[in-house]
Amino acid sequence: MLLLIFFLIGAVFGALRAARRGGDRLDQLQYAAAHGILFVLLALTVSVLGGAFGLF
């Protein structure tokens, strides 16, 4: 569930970033997907490392 939330946050951030740069709908979709995947990977990495080191 947490990864889905991070994906949505990243997707919104990416779409807004593309819109500010003047991108059309496909650019916004591509930025949204890329940022969503990046946010999920970062959240997953932090989660795994936190579990490995006993932080969570």
TAWO-V210786 format. One record per helix or strand of 3 or more residues. SS is the DSSP state (H for helix, E for strand). FROM is the first residue (numbers start at 1). TO is the last residue. If there is no record, write none. Layout:
ss->SS from->FROM to->TO
ss->SS from->FROM to->TO
//
This chain:
ss->H from->2 to->20
ss->H from->25 to->52
//
